[in-house]
Amino acid sequence: MHWFLLILAIAFETVGTTALKVSDGFTRLVPSAITLTCFVTSLVLLSLVLRTVPVGVAYAIWSGLGIVLIAAIGWTAFDQRLDAPAIIGMALIVAGIVVMQVFSRTTG
């Protein structure tokens, strides 16, 4: 169950960050409200995950996958291009998460 909650936390954080971009510095009401709602929901879900998953592992997965997803959304929705070093760096983030899940005993 905690992995499902972590996936939900990542999804809410991703939607919240996307809405933050659209909020134009919190000058647009609806995207600003979506941002705040999603961030609070994401943190509540993350706090529930921290009951069973070590904080370092949960935060690494939450922030790492959030970075990759936001970069993909920025690329597709906002035409923000990524260069080769950025793509390689994100591939390393994903590889690190896979290594933690497959080989570490601390992932819960």
C-alpha positions in Angstrom: 0.0 0.0 0.0 2.8 2.4 0.8 4.2 2.2 -2.8 0.7 3.1 -4.1 0.6 6.1 -1.8 4.1 7.1 -2.9 3.0 7.0 -6.6 0.0 9.1 -5.7 2.2 11.6 -3.9 4.5 11.8 -6.9 1.5 12.3 -9.2 0.1 15.1 -7.1 3.5 16.8 -6.8 3.8 16.6 -10.6 0.4 18.1 -11.2 1.1 20.8 -8.6 4.4 21.8 -10.2 2.8 21.9 -13.6 0.0 24.1 -12.3 2.7 26.3 -10.6 4.2 27.0 -14.0 0.7 27.9 -15.4 -0.1 30.0 -12.3 2.3 32.7 -13.6 3.8 33.5 -10.2 0.5 32.9 -8.3 -1.3 35.6 -10.3 -3.9 33.2 -11.8 -6.4 31.9 -9.2 -7.4 28.5 -10.5 -3.8 27.2 -11.3 -2.7 28.7 -7.9 -5.4 26.8 -6.1 -4.5 23.6 -7.9 -0.9 24.1 -7.0 -1.6 24.5 -3.3 -4.1 21.7 -3.2 -1.8 19.3 -5.0 1.3 20.2 -2.9 -0.5 19.8 0.4 -2.0 16.5 -0.8 1.4 15.2 -2.0 3.0 16.0 1.3 0.2 14.4 3.3 0.6 11.2 1.2 4.4 11.4 1.5 4.0 11.6 5.3 1.9 8.4 5.3 4.6 6.7 3.3 7.2 7.7 5.8 5.5 5.5 8.4 6.9 2.4 6.6 9.6 3.6 4.2 12.9 5.2 5.3 12.8 8.9 4.7 15.9 8.9 2.5 14.5 6.2 0.2 11.0 7.7 0.0 12.3 11.2 -0.6 14.8 10.0 -3.2 12.1 8.3 -5.2 9.5 11.1 -4.7 11.9 13.9 -5.8 13.7 11.9 -8.4 10.7 10.7 -10.3 9.1 14.1 -9.8 12.1 15.7 -11.6 11.9 13.3 -14.5 8.2 13.6 -14.9 8.3 17.4 -14.7 11.1 17.6 -17.2 9.0 15.4 -19.6 6.0 17.6 -19.1 8.1 20.7 -19.7 9.4 19.2 -22.9 6.0 18.1 -24.2 3.6 20.8 -22.9 5.8 23.9 -22.6 8.3 23.2 -25.4 11.3 23.3 -23.0 14.1 21.4 -24.6 16.6 19.2 -22.8 20.2 18.7 -23.9 22.1 15.5 -23.8 23.6 16.1 -20.3 20.2 16.8 -18.9 18.8 13.6 -20.4 21.8 11.5 -19.2 21.4 13.0 -15.7 17.7 12.0 -15.6 18.5 8.6 -16.8 21.0 8.3 -14.0 18.3 9.4 -11.5 16.0 6.6 -12.8 18.8 4.1 -12.7 19.5 5.1 -9.1 15.9 4.5 -8.2 16.0 1.1 -9.9 19.2 0.1 -8.1 17.6 1.1 -4.7 14.5 -1.0 -5.5 16.2 -4.0 -6.8 19.3 -4.3 -4.6 18.7 -2.4 -1.4 17.2 -3.9 1.7 16.3 -0.5 3.1 13.4 0.2 0.6 10.8 -1.3 2.9 
